């Protein structure tokens, strides 16, 4: 082997990715691992774990498994675990499963408990489909609502028979 060293870094392991105090990023950031922000980010962030230093700032949304906020955020925060430390300034809604707020932290927005489990897709129901038909045909509304094959091209009497 040569005299140079080579380091391989696995995603989600090892040391965190660090945005230094003198760094200003315009754009979205995504990592499965840890992210430490001491500089400025204008964009959305999606990461496994976020630690924001006192001088760090984010203008955009944050989506993480856990977030420790000491700096300034303008945007939505969504994480299973959120901790706002005394120097935190958040201007946006926080969606969380667990939330910890130290005395002195500032929050302007809603705090909403939200489970991270996926929601079931909405189903189209016959009643929502027939609402247009009832209003457009007149006549017997009951016959149209009870008929699974109601069609706006048929009269209400035909649908009832």
C-alpha positions, 0 to 999 in steps of 0.5 A: 500500500502507498503512504496515503490513508483512505477512510471509508465511511458508512451511511448512518454510522461513524461521526456526524456530518458537520456544517461549520459556523462559517458555512452558508448552504442554499439547498436541501440536505439529506442523510440517514445519519447524524447532522450537526448544524453550526452554520446557516442552511436555507433549504429543507433537511431530512436526517436521522438525527439533528443537533443544531448549535446555538449559532446554527440557523435553518430556514426550511423544514426539518424531518428527523428521527430526533432533533436537539435545537439550540439555534434558530429555525424558520419552518416546520419541525417533524421528529419523533423526539424534539428537544428545544434548549434554552437558546432555541428560537423556533418560528413554525409548527412542531410535529412530535411524539415526545417534546422537551422544552427548556425554560427560555426557549422561544416557540411561535407556532403550534405543537402537535402530537403526531405519530410517525406511522403511515396513514391509510389511504383515503377511500372513495365512497359511494356517498361522496360520488353520488353527491354530484348526482343528487344535486344535478338530477333533482327528483327522488334523492333517496333513490339515487343514494340507495342505488349503487349504479346510479348514473347522471344520465338516467332519470331519478325514476329510472334509477329507483326502478 
